[in-house]
Amino acid sequence: MEKLIYDSPKQVDEKVQRLKKSFGTHKTKDIEYRLKQLKLLRAAVDKYDKEMNVANNKDLGQDEFNSFFNNTVSIINEIETYIAHCKEWASPRSVEVPIAFAPATSYILPEPYGVVLIMGAWNFNFSLSLIPLATAIAAGNVCLVKPSEMAPYSAKVIERMCAELDPDIVQVCHGERETCEALLANKFDLIFFTGSPMKGKLVATAAAQFLTPCILELGGQNPCIVDKSASIYNAAMNLCNGRFMNSGQVCLSPEYVFVESSQLRPLIDEMKKTVKNFFTEEPKKSVDYARVINEWHTERLSKLVKNPGKGAKMVVGGDFDIKSRYVEPTIVEFENMEDMKASNLAKEEIFGPIIYLCPYKNLNDVIDYINSKEKPLAMYYFGNDSTNKKLLLSNTSSGAFLTNDTIVHYASEFLPFGGVGVSGYGAYHGKWGFDNLSHLKPVLDRGQSVLGMRYPPFENNRGKMKFLISHLNFTQYGAIKFVFWLLAFAVLVYFRNTLYSSGSCLLTSIQSKFM
């Protein structure tokens, strides 16, 4: 691989200044220009498809299909969504006008923030760098993209792909701590960061120095609940798929599972079979099983495998190989909530292929445990008990809530993707992303007429002004509708009276003629 060359602080500053100068030309305000750049990015995905697959294989051990499934397809879908809807979403959005401000028109005008810093994450370096890039371009921003250096092969391919676009609006930089510090010492108009909560706090702290808004896509310990109404087969399939996808290195991956006591043994037995069906007897040889990003993280995970904590029983897995960055799919069982809570596994997000289960009898105890921890990025419920579902929805908070599945909501352009609390803030995908990477500027366009009672002195107009101010929800359009229906009613009454009068005259004439 061509070596990944890190940017010096001076190079970082030069790239930021180039982007600021370019944004000042206002060329990204042109929708056709945005569409051209989006189409170039879409073409780059096709052009570098093989290189993306090779890079994902070297960085994460993914084969060609899993590379496409986990990255490429979501990038293509997002870009094509923005190509299809960019013009519509960038158009002014008409809103109501209070009658006190009439005559006027009022609308929301989406405008670009300006220079956006995009900091991707190594677990899905392509999609977590290029989807925010496509969103930012669609909204009319210029971008400095910082892929994760921990996935160096994909970072280099991202650099080549971005080079297909106008360099005045898209720049790429690489580096570790020194580069990140240099980046965050600059004033950006918006920062889009994907990574751990710990690093997210550092980004937010640096952004606060300039009052720079952020979109932080972080992570968390995502809980699952399996009650007695659940299909054990469905739960096992989706828990194993969600946890062992990309070797557990997914921010949305299910972390721990509370299982209604009667379902615990059947679920564990089914999960054992599922792991074997997914990855054979030897997951290390399976083309569908990824690798841990580096040896440091593999060693970190191996310590958890060797010492999960008191009361932990390993029912599947436990093997690891630090040199080959391999950790076997691992399932751990706890007998009670107290042991689980005190375990090494529960201290922080695992971010690896280890999942642990615990039985429960009272769902309120589960809710109390979940609420005692930081708000997760997602929560997963398996079952069809409407009371339990409502109880979980109403009494817990999470970035997203899914039933009988895991992770898939990420792929929907119709749902916002984002966290809450420590799991992040701000959201993207589809129109949600376009709006959150735009400043939605309110515009009130009034005529030159003057409503005298609005201005001092108020002595003779206080009653009228109090009425107007107290009824700002009565709009200009509402007044027009009111007048329209009033006129319609008056016309109806007029014609009714006219017809009635004509009918009376006709009846009188007939009576006089024949009597």
Buried (B, 14 or more C-beta within 10 A) or exposed (E): EEEBEBBBBEBBBBBBEBBBEBBEEEBBEEBEBBBBBBEBBBEBBEBBBEBBBBBBBBBBBBBBEBBBBBBBBBBBBBBBBBBEBBEEBBEEEEBEBBBBBBEBBBBBBBBBBBBBBBBBBBBBBBBBBBBBBBBBBBBBBBBBBBBBBBBBBBBBBBBBBBEBBBBBBBBBBBBEEEBBBBBBBBBBBBBBBBBBBEBBEBBBEBBEEBEBBBBBBBBBBBBBBBBEBBBBEBBBBBBBBBBBBBBBBBBBBBBBBBBBEEBBEBBBEBBBEBBBEBBEEEBBEBEBBBBBBBEEBBBBBBEBBEEBBEBBBBBBBBBBBBEEBBBBBBBBBBEEBEBBBBBBBBEBBBBBBBBBBBBBEEBEEBBEBBEEBBBBBBBBBBBEBEEBBEBBBEEBBBBBBBBBBBBEBBEEBEBBBBBBBBBBBBBBBBBBBBBBBBBEEEEEEEEEEEBEBBEEEEEEBEEEBEEBEEEEEBBBBBBEEEEEEEEEEEEEEEEEEEEEEEEEEEEEEEEEEEE
